[in-house]
């Protein structure tokens, strides 16, 4: 469980597929989700952004990035960083700022509960119809100290 303020940095390479790469992280007692390259329905448009801001899905949020092409290309190595602060969230991809959001973090409704991820205080990294190689995942503590939790799950079961 990360501290109140932290940076989540992930180095990864998508290798197959073309759908979502998802990062969930705890903020203000809830799990917030950032999604890369979600494709709602049969639209050609790719959407990246925060889920459940003011209760809206990424596709329905005016604050999401709506692009004709995906942000992530197979075979390319990336570094994603999410900076979590008391009153703001900032997402960078390869040091380029994609989104800066500032305001009341309670505007985010909690991610829906899942049987395999019952604790909203855990970091979650997942993909949908996309194979990804993870090179490095780092949590940088900005204020306070995080806590290592045991008993989590992975795609292949308990760690």
C-alpha positions, -999 to +999 in steps of 0.1 A: +000+000+000+016+033-011+017+064+011-007+093+006+016+109-020+036+088-044+048+082-080+040+049-097+064+043-125+061+013-149+085+004-177+068-019-202+066-031-238+032-041-254+039-071-275+005-082-289-031-071-291-043-035-292-067-030-263-065-016-228-035-013-204-049-004-170-034+010-138-054+012-105-040+029-075-053+040-041-062+076-035-082+091-007-095+057+004-106+046-030-091+029-060-087+052-090-081+039-126-061+052-155-066+035-188-045+036-219-061+028-253-096+017-244-118+012-274-155+015-264-178-004-288-169-006-324-156+030-327-122+035-343-113+061-317-089+052-288-096+067-254-071+071-226-080+087-192-092+084-157-122+062-151-151+072-128-143+109-125-177+122-115-190+087-119-183+085-157-165+059-176-134+069-195-154+071-228-180+095-212-156+118-195-148+152-211-114+151-195-103+119-213-080+119-243-098+108-274-074+099-302-077+084-337-045+064-331-035+044-300-009+059-276+008+025-273+024+006-301+035-031-300+072-036-298+079-001-283+092+002-248+075+029-226+077+044-192+044+055-176+045+076-145+015+086-124+022+112-098-004+112-069-005+143-047-031+154-021-050+175-046-038+164-080-030+136-104-005+138-132+001+112-159+033+111-181+042+087-209+079+088-217+082+121-198+055+138-219+026+150-198-007+134-210-030+147-183-028+169-152-059+169-131-063+190-099-093+192-076-112+172-050-101+136-053-134+124-038-149+133-072-136+099-082-160+071-074-143+040-063-136+013-088-162-015-087-153-043-063-139-075-078-137-108-061-101-113-070-091-077-058-110-070-026-087-044-012-089-009-028-056+000-011-036-022-035-019-012-067-033-031-097-018-034-132-039-053-158-045-056-195-075-065-216-068-083-249-032-071-248+000-089-240+026-068-222+062-074-210+068-056-177+105-045-173+102-026-140+076-013-116+086+012-090+067+031-063+085+063-052+073+075-018+068+113-017+053+118+017+051+091+044+060+055+040+041+028+022+033-006+036+040-040+020+009-061+019+009-098+016-016-122+002-022-105-031-031-121-064-015-122-098-028-133-132-014-167-123-027-169-087-010-159-055+024-144-058 
